[in-house]
Amino acid sequence: MSAAVVRSPSTTDLSGLVSLLGELGYPASSQAVAARLDRLAGQANVTVLVADQAGTPVGHALESAPSVLGTSAHLLGVGKKA
């Protein structure tokens, strides 16, 4: 088994992300996931990452650093295949 590579998501990841989200209990259509990724890509304080193993998304992470009363609060959402 090859090591996973962590990188930004691309349009080629869409079907794999839809499958992964479904396995994690967050079913969504390809259109919904694409719209979310587009919306998140336009936010300077958000980072979305994909763990890729042999060309297949096996994990994802979302980090958001909103300004809360002049300080940064980091929220992390992580999902991966078992």
N, CA and C atoms as an extended XYZ file, in Angstrom:
246
Properties=species:S:1:pos:R:3:atomname:S:1:resname:S:1:resid:I:1 pbc="F F F"
N         0.847       -1.177        0.000 N   MET     1
C         0.000        0.000        0.000 CA  MET     1
C         0.891        1.239        0.000 C   MET     1
N         0.605        2.170       -0.908 N   SER     2
C         1.399        3.383       -0.998 CA  SER     2
C         0.949        4.407        0.042 C   SER     2
N         1.837        5.309        0.376 N   ALA     3
C         1.537        6.358        1.342 CA  ALA     3
C         0.579        7.365        0.724 C   ALA     3
N        -0.252        7.951        1.548 N   ALA     4
C        -1.177        8.985        1.080 CA  ALA     4
C        -0.429       10.297        0.912 C   ALA     4
N        -0.861       11.067       -0.078 N   VAL     5
C        -0.330       12.395       -0.338 CA  VAL     5
C        -1.423       13.397        0.025 C   VAL     5
N        -1.087       14.404        0.805 N   VAL     6
C        -2.054       15.430        1.196 CA  VAL     6
C        -1.877       16.621        0.254 C   VAL     6
N        -3.010       17.055       -0.337 N   ARG     7
C        -2.964       18.123       -1.329 CA  ARG     7
C        -4.314       18.817       -1.390 C   ARG     7
N        -4.370       19.888       -2.164 N   SER     8
C        -5.642       20.572       -2.415 CA  SER     8
C        -6.502       19.706       -3.324 C   SER     8
N        -7.818       19.771       -3.168 N   PRO     9
C        -8.690       18.974       -4.026 CA  PRO     9
C        -8.723       19.517       -5.451 C   PRO     9
N        -9.006       18.628       -6.396 N   SER    10
C        -9.174       19.029       -7.791 CA  SER    10
C       -10.508       18.490       -8.294 C   SER    10
N       -10.905       18.900       -9.467 N   THR    11
C       -12.181       18.445      -10.019 CA  THR    11
C       -12.188       16.935      -10.249 C   THR    11
N       -11.027       16.335      -10.432 N   THR    12
C       -10.969       14.881      -10.633 CA  THR    12
C       -11.264       14.102       -9.348 C   THR    12
N       -11.280       14.779       -8.216 N   ASP    13
C       -11.560       14.138       -6.927 CA  ASP    13
C       -13.044       14.045       -6.615 C   ASP    13
N       -13.883       14.659       -7.420 N   LEU    14
C       -15.289       14.815       -7.078 CA  LEU    14
C       -15.995       13.494       -6.772 C   LEU    14
N       -15.899       12.508       -7.656 N   SER    15
C       -16.617       11.246       -7.405 CA  SER    15
C       -16.052       10.536       -6.177 C   SER    15
N       -14.749       10.590       -5.981 N   GLY    16
C       -14.143        9.976       -4.806 CA  GLY    16
C       -14.566       10.660       -3.522 C   GLY    16
N       -14.686       11.993       -3.548 N   LEU    17
C       -15.135       12.721       -2.358 CA  LEU    17
C       -16.602       12.418       -2.058 C   LEU    17
N       -17.426       12.317       -3.096 N   VAL    18
C       -18.835       11.970       -2.899 CA  VAL    18
C       -18.931       10.600       -2.230 C   VAL    18
N       -18.154        9.643       -2.706 N   SER    19
C       -18.143        8.299       -2.126 CA  SER    19
C       -17.652        8.333       -0.682 C   SER    19
N       -16.565        9.035       -0.447 N   LEU    20
C       -15.996        9.136        0.902 CA  LEU    20
C       -16.983        9.776        1.863 C   LEU    20
N       -17.607       10.873        1.467 N   LEU    21
C       -18.576       11.531        2.339 CA  LEU    21
C       -19.757       10.615        2.651 C   LEU    21
N       -20.200        9.836        1.663 N   GLY    22
C       -21.277        8.877        1.903 CA  GLY    22
C       -20.881        7.823        2.919 C   GLY    22
N       -19.644        7.302        2.807 N   GLU    23
C       -19.152        6.304        3.765 CA  GLU    23
C       -19.083        6.864        5.174 C   GLU    23
N       -18.818        8.160        5.276 N   LEU    24
C       -18.685        8.804        6.584 CA  LEU    24
C       -20.026        9.260        7.158 C   LEU    24
N       -21.116        8.987        6.413 N   GLY    25
C       -22.442        9.341        6.899 CA  GLY    25
C       -22.925       10.708        6.462 C   GLY    25
N       -22.295       11.292        5.452 N   TYR    26
C       -22.678       12.596        4.933 CA  TYR    26
C       -22.999       12.487        3.441 C   TYR    26
N       -24.069       11.777        3.080 N   PRO    27
C       -24.373       11.606        1.659 CA  PRO    27
C       -24.656       12.946        0.992 C   PRO    27
N       -24.146       13.103       -0.222 N   ALA    28
C       -24.346       14.340       -0.985 CA  ALA    28
C       -24.174       14.018       -2.462 C   ALA    28
N       -24.826       14.796       -3.290 N   SER    29
C       -24.700       14.614       -4.732 CA  SER    29
C       -23.393       15.248       -5.223 C   SER    29
N       -22.982       14.860       -6.406 N   SER    30
C       -21.784       15.461       -7.010 CA  SER    30
C       -21.947       16.967       -7.151 C   SER    30
N       -23.144       17.397       -7.529 N   GLN    31
C       -23.403       18.827       -7.695 CA  GLN    31
C       -23.271       19.571       -6.369 C   GLN    31
N       -23.780       18.972       -5.295 N   ALA    32
C       -23.707       19.613       -3.983 CA  ALA    32
C       -22.264       19.720       -3.506 C   ALA    32
N       -21.482       18.656       -3.684 N   VAL    33
C       -20.077       18.682       -3.260 CA  VAL    33
C       -19.297       19.693       -4.096 C   VAL    33
N       -19.535       19.729       -5.401 N   ALA    34
C       -18.855       20.698       -6.263 CA  ALA    34
C       -19.192       22.124       -5.847 C   ALA    34
N       -20.447       22.375       -5.530 N   ALA    35
C       -20.857       23.716       -5.095 CA  ALA    35
C       -20.189       24.094       -3.775 C   ALA    35
N       -20.102       23.144       -2.851 N   ARG    36
C       -19.434       23.423       -1.563 CA  ARG    36
C       -17.959       23.738       -1.763 C   ARG    36
N       -17.293       22.934       -2.592 N   LEU    37
C       -15.865       23.175       -2.848 CA  LEU    37
C       -15.657       24.534       -3.503 C   LEU    37
N       -16.519       24.892       -4.453 N   ASP    38
C       -16.413       26.209       -5.101 CA  ASP    38
C       -16.601       27.325       -4.088 C   ASP    38
N       -17.608       27.173       -3.220 N   ARG    39
C       -17.880       28.203       -2.216 CA  ARG    39
C       -16.702       28.331       -1.242 C   ARG    39
N       -16.150       27.201       -0.806 N   LEU    40
C       -15.036       27.235        0.141 CA  LEU    40
C       -13.755       27.774       -0.498 C   LEU    40
N       -13.561       27.489       -1.785 N   ALA    41
C       -12.354       27.957       -2.484 CA  ALA    41
C       -12.291       29.477       -2.532 C   ALA    41
N       -13.433       30.140       -2.459 N   GLY    42
C       -13.462       31.593       -2.512 CA  GLY    42
C       -13.255       32.274       -1.170 C   GLY    42
N       -13.022       31.513       -0.127 N   GLN    43
C       -12.846       32.086        1.206 CA  GLN    43
C       -11.380       32.035        1.616 C   GLN    43
N       -10.827       33.196        1.880 N   ALA    44
C        -9.401       33.300        2.206 CA  ALA    44
C        -9.036       32.615        3.520 C   ALA    44
N        -9.982       32.483        4.441 N   ASN    45
C        -9.680       31.916        5.757 CA  ASN    45
C        -9.989       30.421        5.856 C   ASN    45
N       -10.208       29.763        4.708 N   VAL    46
C       -10.561       28.342        4.697 CA  VAL    46
C        -9.549       27.563        3.865 C   VAL    46
N        -9.139       26.417        4.382 N   THR    47
C        -8.267       25.504        3.647 CA  THR    47
C        -8.941       24.139        3.592 C   THR    47
N        -9.034       23.591        2.386 N   VAL    48
C        -9.573       22.250        2.195 CA  VAL    48
C        -8.439       21.383        1.657 C   VAL    48
N        -8.259       20.211        2.252 N   LEU    49
C        -7.214       19.282        1.822 CA  LEU    49
C        -7.809       17.900        1.573 C   LEU    49
N        -7.172       17.160        0.694 N   VAL    50
C        -7.559       15.794        0.374 CA  VAL    50
C        -6.349       14.896        0.599 C   VAL    50
N        -6.560       13.754        1.239 N   ALA    51
C        -5.528       12.724        1.321 CA  ALA    51
C        -5.774       11.782        0.153 C   ALA    51
N        -4.792       11.668       -0.720 N   ASP    52
C        -4.902       10.900       -1.961 CA  ASP    52
C        -3.990        9.683       -1.858 C   ASP    52
N        -4.564        8.517       -2.098 N   GLN    53
C        -3.763        7.291       -2.106 CA  GLN    53
C        -3.997        6.595       -3.439 C   GLN    53
N        -2.967        6.570       -4.245 N   ALA    54
C        -3.037        5.946       -5.574 CA  ALA    54
C        -4.149        6.544       -6.427 C   ALA    54
N        -4.337        7.860       -6.326 N   GLY    55
C        -5.324        8.540       -7.146 CA  GLY    55
C        -6.731        8.550       -6.606 C   GLY    55
N        -6.941        8.010       -5.406 N   THR    56
C        -8.277        7.944       -4.803 CA  THR    56
C        -8.293        8.730       -3.501 C   THR    56
N        -9.260        9.653       -3.334 N   PRO    57
C        -9.373       10.353       -2.053 CA  PRO    57
C        -9.708        9.365       -0.933 C   PRO    57
N        -8.876        9.327        0.094 N   VAL    58
C        -9.100        8.448        1.240 CA  VAL    58
C        -9.302        9.243        2.526 C   VAL    58
N        -9.246       10.559        2.415 N   GLY    59
C        -9.464       11.418        3.571 CA  GLY    59
C        -9.608       12.851        3.133 C   GLY    59
N       -10.161       13.658        4.016 N   HIS    60
C       -10.279       15.090        3.738 CA  HIS    60
C       -10.184       15.854        5.046 C   HIS    60
N        -9.812       17.122        4.934 N   ALA    61
C        -9.736       17.990        6.105 CA  ALA    61
C       -10.169       19.384        5.702 C   ALA    61
N       -10.823       20.063        6.608 N   LEU    62
C       -11.266       21.438        6.408 CA  LEU    62
C       -10.807       22.245        7.603 C   LEU    62
N       -10.098       23.321        7.343 N   GLU    63
C        -9.680       24.213        8.421 CA  GLU    63
C       -10.247       25.587        8.140 C   GLU    63
N       -10.820       26.178        9.163 N   SER    64
C       -11.351       27.534        9.063 CA  SER    64
C       -10.784       28.340       10.211 C   SER    64
N       -10.299       29.519        9.901 N   ALA    65
C        -9.715       30.378       10.930 CA  ALA    65
C       -10.476       31.700       10.974 C   ALA    65
N       -11.702       31.690       11.548 N   PRO    66
C       -12.469       32.937       11.621 CA  PRO    66
C       -11.917       33.866       12.685 C   PRO    66
N       -12.128       35.131       12.488 N   SER    67
C       -11.720       36.115       13.486 CA  SER    67
C       -12.817       36.208       14.539 C   SER    67
N       -12.458       35.921       15.779 N   VAL    68
C       -13.410       35.984       16.881 CA  VAL    68
C       -12.864       36.978       17.894 C   VAL    68
N       -13.497       38.136       17.978 N   LEU    69
C       -13.066       39.199       18.888 CA  LEU    69
C       -11.584       39.522       18.728 C   LEU    69
N       -11.125       39.567       17.495 N   GLY    70
C        -9.746       39.950       17.224 CA  GLY    70
C        -8.738       38.826       17.350 C   GLY    70
N        -9.187       37.611       17.632 N   THR    71
C        -8.268       36.480       17.718 CA  THR    71
C        -8.667       35.430       16.698 C   THR    71
N        -7.806       34.496       16.448 N   SER    72
C        -8.118       33.419       15.514 CA  SER    72
C        -8.548       32.178       16.269 C   SER    72
N        -9.622       31.582       15.812 N   ALA    73
C       -10.076       30.306       16.356 CA  ALA    73
C        -9.990       29.300       15.221 C   ALA    73
N        -9.376       28.182       15.443 N   HIS    74
C        -9.197       27.176       14.398 CA  HIS    74
C       -10.185       26.035       14.604 C   HIS    74
N       -10.918       25.736       13.547 N   LEU    75
C       -11.867       24.635       13.558 CA  LEU    75
C       -11.381       23.619       12.553 C   LEU    75
N       -11.346       22.361       12.919 N   LEU    76
C       -10.853       21.337       12.018 CA  LEU    76
C       -11.877       20.241       11.884 C   LEU    76
N       -12.219       19.931       10.641 N   GLY    77
C       -13.088       18.807       10.355 CA  GLY    77
C       -12.284       17.798        9.565 C   GLY    77
N       -12.255       16.574        9.987 N   VAL    78
C       -11.438       15.564        9.319 CA  VAL    78
C       -12.279       14.323        9.063 C   VAL    78
N       -12.092       13.741        7.907 N   GLY    79
C       -12.751       12.480        7.602 CA  GLY    79
C       -11.799       11.580        6.866 C   GLY    79
N       -11.854       10.278        7.113 N   LYS    80
C       -11.010        9.337        6.389 CA  LYS    80
C       -11.700        7.991        6.307 C   LYS    80
N       -11.321        7.238        5.281 N   LYS    81
C       -11.844        5.887        5.144 CA  LYS    81
C       -11.232        4.989        6.205 C   LYS    81
N       -12.003        4.034        6.636 N   ALA    82
C       -11.501        3.090        7.653 CA  ALA    82
C       -10.513        2.128        7.038 C   ALA    82
